[in-house]
Amino acid sequence: MKADIGVWKIDRRNEPWSATELDRADKVDTEERLEDILASNPTMLMRGLTLVGRQVPTGAGQIDLLGIDEEGRLTVFELKREKLTRDAVAQILDYCSFLESRSDSELGTLISEQSGKHGFKKIPDFQEWYASQAGESLTPVRMVLVSLGIDLSAQRIVDYLAERDIDISLLTFHGYLSGENMLLAKQVQVVDKPLGNLGKIDLDRKASEYGVEALWQDARDALNYSFRTYYTKSGITYLQRTITLPEDVRVRGSHAVVIEDCGRIRITLYPAAVDLGREQFELLKTKIQFTAEVPPNAPATRDAPEQHYCSLDEASWQKGKTDLVNFVREVEDVWRAHELSARTGLD
C-alpha cells in the first residue's frame, strides 16, 4: 500500500489560520549527507542504538552504518538517498552473510577497530564493553534498509524475507522543504509474522478449552509492562532489557502469566522483580496470597533468592488486579531507571 502523506505549515499569526502544503523532497543531496544526519542523531534510526562504525569495510563492500541495538544485537544500516531497489536488498544480505561468517572474537576486533572514528566513542576492549551492555548475543545480525522510498520489487523481496523470520526491516524518511530547511518524517514498516505453535493463537485456544478465556486475556494485557514478551506452551513471560544486579547477576525476566488447568491463572513474580520492588512487594503480600519457591529458570538475586506466585480465579483476579498492575508498572519504572543509570555511567 502506497503511503500518501502530506504536511502543511500553519500560520497562526492571523485568524483564520492559513495552511501551506510543503513540497516533497524526493531525495537528500547525497547519501553522505543522509549518513551525516543519521550518524549525528542515532535515535532517528532506533531507540537505544549505539553506533560503532561508519563505512565499515567488509569483503562485500562498505557498511554505511554499523550499530549495537538495545538488545545487544549487531545491526547493519544500508542507506539510499532515493528509492531503495532490489540491489540494495542484495547488498545488505551480502554484508550480513559476511558478518555472520565471522567468529565472536573476529567481530569484536572489527568493531573495536572501527570505533573511535567519525565521532563515535572508542571501544578499546569490545568484550569488556559488551559484557556491560544489555545484550546476550551479537547475532543473528539485524538488517535495516533506510531511504526516502522503495520500489515494488524491493518491497516484495523484503516482505518475503520478513515473513520467513529474517530480521530485515524498512525505515523510510519522508522529506519536506520548508524555506531553507528540510523536515524529515520517519515511517517504520512493521511486518506481521506468524507466531507459530507457541504463539498467541494457541494460548487463546488453550484458555478457551480451560474456561478462562476472558480471565486470561484480561490478565495478559493488563500485566503487559515489558520490553518484550516470550510465548511458552502455557503462558507468557514478560522480559525487560537485561541489567546487572549486585554480585554480577544478569536478569531479564520480570514476571509471567500462565494458564492453569483448573479454571485459574498463575502469576509469577521473578526474583529480579521482587528485588527491585521490595517495599511494594511487601505491601502486595498483605493483599494477595503468594507462595515462594526456588526459581527453576530465572536467576536468584542476592536479596531475592526465591520467586513468588499466586493462583487466581476470576473473582480473586478482579480483586487484586489493580494492586498487581501497579506493582509490575512500578517495577518496570525502577528497571528502566536502573538500565538508564548503568548505560549513562558508561558514556
C-alpha positions in Angstrom: 0.0 0.0 0.0 1.4 3.4 -1.0 1.7 5.9 1.8 0.0 9.2 1.0 1.4 11.6 3.5 1.0 15.4 3.3 2.5 18.1 5.6 1.2 21.6 6.0 2.7 24.6 7.6 0.2 26.5 9.6 0.5 30.3 10.0 -1.1 31.2 13.4 -0.3 34.9 13.3 -3.7 35.9 11.9 -7.1 34.3 12.0 -8.3 32.4 10.2 -5.1 30.4 10.2 -3.7 29.8 6.8 -2.2 26.4 5.7 0.5 25.9 3.1 1.3 22.5 1.9 5.1 21.8 1.9 6.8 20.4 -1.2 8.1 16.9 -1.1 11.8 16.3 -1.2 12.3 13.2 -3.3 16.0 12.8 -2.3 18.7 14.1 0.0 21.5 16.0 -1.6 23.9 13.0 -1.3 23.9 9.7 0.5 26.8 11.1 2.6 24.6 13.9 3.7 21.9 11.5 4.8 24.6 9.5 6.6 25.9 12.6 8.3 22.4 13.4 9.6 21.7 9.9 11.0 25.3 9.3 12.3 24.9 12.5 14.4 21.3 11.6 15.5 21.2 7.8 16.0 17.9 7.9 17.8 16.4 8.8 14.5 17.2 5.3 13.4 16.4 3.3 16.6 15.8 3.8 20.2 18.8 2.7 22.4 21.1 2.4 19.4 24.9 2.7 19.9 26.6 3.4 16.5 30.1 1.8 16.4 31.1 2.1 12.8 30.7 4.0 9.6 31.8 2.9 6.2 32.9 -0.3 7.8 35.0 -2.4 5.3 33.9 -6.0 4.6 34.7 -8.5 1.9 31.5 -7.5 0.2 31.9 -3.7 0.3 31.5 -1.0 3.0 28.6 -1.0 5.5 27.1 2.5 5.7 26.4 2.4 9.5 27.0 -0.4 12.0 25.5 -0.4 15.4 24.6 -2.3 18.5 20.8 -2.1 19.3 19.3 -2.1 22.8 19.2 -5.9 22.9 22.9 -6.1 22.1 22.3 -7.2 18.5 24.7 -6.2 15.8 22.7 -4.1 13.3 23.5 -3.1 9.8 22.1 0.0 8.2 22.1 0.4 4.4 21.3 4.0 3.3 20.0 5.3 0.0 19.3 8.9 -0.7 16.5 8.0 -3.2 14.3 4.9 -3.5 15.6 1.5 -2.5 15.9 -1.1 -5.2 16.4 -4.8 -5.2 20.2 -4.2 -5.5 20.1 -2.6 -2.0 18.4 -5.7 -0.6 21.1 -7.9 -2.1 23.8 -5.7 -0.8 22.7 -5.7 2.8 22.2 -9.5 2.7 25.8 -9.8 1.4 27.1 -7.7 4.3 25.3 -9.8 6.9 26.4 -13.0 5.4 30.0 -11.7 5.7 29.5 -10.7 9.4 27.8 -13.9 10.4 30.6 -16.0 8.9 32.9 -14.4 11.5 33.6 -15.6 15.0 32.6 -13.5 18.0 36.3 -12.6 18.6 36.7 -11.5 14.9 33.5 -9.4 15.2 34.8 -7.9 18.4 38.1 -7.0 16.8 36.3 -5.4 13.8 34.1 -3.3 16.0 37.0 -2.2 18.2 39.0 -1.2 15.1 36.1 0.8 13.6 35.0 2.5 16.9 36.5 5.9 17.6 36.2 7.1 14.0 33.7 9.6 12.6 33.0 11.0 16.1 31.9 7.6 17.6 33.0 6.5 21.0 36.2 4.5 21.1 35.8 0.9 22.4 39.3 -0.4 23.1 38.2 -3.7 24.7 35.0 -4.8 23.0 34.5 -7.9 25.1 34.6 -6.0 28.3 32.3 -3.2 26.9 29.8 -5.7 25.5 29.6 -7.6 28.8 28.5 -4.5 30.5 25.7 -3.8 28.0 22.2 -5.2 27.9 23.0 -7.8 25.3 23.3 -11.5 25.2 24.4 -12.2 21.6 25.6 -10.1 18.6 24.0 -12.5 16.2 21.8 -13.0 14.3 22.5 -9.7 12.7 19.7 -7.3 12.2 19.2 -5.5 8.8 17.6 -2.1 8.4 17.2 -0.5 5.0 16.9 3.3 5.1 15.8 5.6 2.3 13.2 8.1 1.0 11.2 5.3 -0.6 11.3 1.8 -2.0 10.3 0.3 -5.4 7.9 -2.6 -5.7 10.4 -5.2 -6.5 12.5 -4.4 -3.4 9.3 -4.2 -1.3 8.3 -7.7 -2.4 11.7 -9.2 -1.5 11.7 -7.6 1.9 8.2 -8.8 2.7 9.1 -12.3 1.6 12.2 -12.4 3.8 10.5 -10.9 6.8 7.6 -13.4 6.6 10.2 -16.1 6.9 11.6 -14.7 10.1 14.6 -12.9 8.5 15.2 -9.9 10.7 15.0 -7.2 8.0 13.0 -4.0 8.2 12.4 -0.8 6.3 12.8 2.7 7.6 11.5 5.4 5.2 12.1 9.1 5.7 9.6 11.4 4.0 11.3 14.7 3.3 9.6 18.1 3.0 11.0 21.5 2.2 10.2 24.5 4.4 12.2 27.5 3.2 15.9 26.7 3.6 15.1 23.8 5.9 14.3 20.1 5.3 11.8 18.3 7.5 12.1 14.5 7.9 9.2 12.3 9.0 10.1 8.7 9.9 7.9 5.8 8.8 8.8 2.3 10.1 7.3 -0.7 8.4 6.3 -3.5 10.8 5.8 -6.9 9.2 3.3 -9.1 11.0 4.8 -12.5 11.4 3.1 -15.8 12.3 3.6 -16.6 16.0 4.0 -20.3 15.4 2.8 -23.2 17.6 3.8 -21.4 20.8 2.1 -18.2 20.0 -0.8 -16.2 21.0 -3.4 -18.1 18.9 -2.6 -21.5 20.6 -2.7 -19.9 24.1 -6.1 -18.3 23.4 -7.3 -21.7 22.3 -6.0 -23.3 25.4 -7.6 -20.6 27.6 -10.9 -21.3 25.9 -10.6 -25.0 26.5 -9.9 -24.5 30.2 -12.7 -22.0 30.6 -10.5 -18.9 31.4 -10.6 -17.1 28.1 -11.8 -13.7 29.5 -9.6 -14.0 32.6 -6.5 -14.9 30.5 -6.9 -12.1 28.0 -7.6 -9.5 30.7 -4.5 -10.6 32.8 -2.3 -11.0 29.8 -3.0 -7.5 28.5 -3.2 -5.7 31.9 0.2 -7.0 33.1 2.0 -6.3 29.8 4.5 -3.8 31.1 7.7 -5.1 29.5 10.2 -4.6 26.7 9.4 -7.9 25.0 7.0 -10.9 25.5 8.1 -14.5 25.2 5.4 -17.2 24.5 5.7 -20.6 26.1 3.4 -23.6 25.9 1.3 -22.5 28.8 1.7 -18.7 29.1 3.7 -15.6 28.6 7.0 -14.4 30.2 7.5 -10.7 30.2 11.1 -9.6 29.5 12.8 -6.3 30.3 16.2 -5.1 29.0 19.0 -7.1 30.5 20.5 -5.4 33.6 23.2 -6.5 36.1 22.3 -6.6 39.8 24.8 -6.9 42.7 27.2 -9.9 42.6 27.1 -9.8 38.7 23.6 -11.3 38.4 22.3 -10.6 35.0 18.5 -10.5 34.8 15.9 -10.1 32.1 12.6 -11.7 33.1 10.3 -9.8 35.5 7.0 -11.8 35.6 4.9 -14.3 33.9 1.2 -15.3 33.4 0.4 -18.9 32.9 -2.9 -20.8 32.2 -3.6 -23.4 34.8 -5.8 -26.5 34.2 -8.3 -25.8 36.9 -10.1 -22.6 35.8 -7.3 -20.4 37.2 -4.3 -18.4 36.1 -0.9 -18.3 37.8 1.1 -15.1 38.1 4.7 -15.4 38.9 7.0 -12.6 40.1 10.6 -13.5 39.3 13.4 -12.7 41.8 14.5 -9.6 39.9 11.1 -8.1 40.2 10.8 -8.9 43.9 14.3 -7.5 44.4 13.7 -4.2 42.6 10.3 -3.7 44.1 10.9 -5.0 47.6 8.9 -2.4 49.5 6.0 -2.6 47.1 6.1 -6.4 47.2 5.8 -6.5 51.0 2.7 -4.3 50.7 1.3 -6.5 47.9 1.7 -9.6 50.1 -0.7 -8.2 52.6 -3.4 -8.1 49.9 -2.7 -11.2 47.8 -1.6 -14.6 49.0 1.8 -15.6 47.4 3.8 -18.8 47.6 7.6 -18.7 47.5 9.6 -21.3 45.5 13.1 -21.8 44.2 13.1 -20.4 40.7 13.7 -23.2 38.1 14.9 -20.8 35.4 15.0 -17.2 36.5 18.3 -16.3 38.3 18.0 -15.6 42.0 19.5 -12.4 43.3 21.3 -11.5 46.4 18.3 -10.0 48.1 15.6 -12.2 46.5 16.6 -15.9 46.4 13.1 -17.1 45.6 10.3 -16.3 43.1 6.7 -15.8 44.2 3.5 -16.8 42.6 -0.3 -16.6 43.2 -3.1 -18.7 41.7 -6.2 -16.7 40.9 -9.7 -17.3 39.6 -11.9 -14.6 38.0 -13.0 -13.2 41.4 -9.6 -13.1 43.0 -8.1 -11.6 39.9 -10.6 -8.8 39.8 -10.0 -8.2 43.5 -6.2 -8.0 43.2 -5.9 -6.7 39.6 -5.2 -3.0 40.5 -2.5 -3.9 43.0 -0.8 -6.3 40.7 -0.8 -3.9 37.8 0.5 -1.1 40.0 3.3 -3.4 41.2 4.5 -4.5 37.7 4.3 -0.9 36.5 6.4 0.3 39.3 8.9 -2.5 38.8 9.2 -1.6 35.1 9.9 2.1 36.0 12.6 1.0 38.5 14.0 -1.4 36.0 14.3 1.2 33.3 15.9 3.7 35.7 18.5 1.1 36.6 19.2 0.3 33.0 19.5 4.0 32.1 21.7 4.7 35.0 24.1 1.9 34.0 24.1 3.0 30.4 24.7 6.6 31.3 27.6 5.7 33.6 29.3 4.0 30.6 29.1 7.0 28.3 
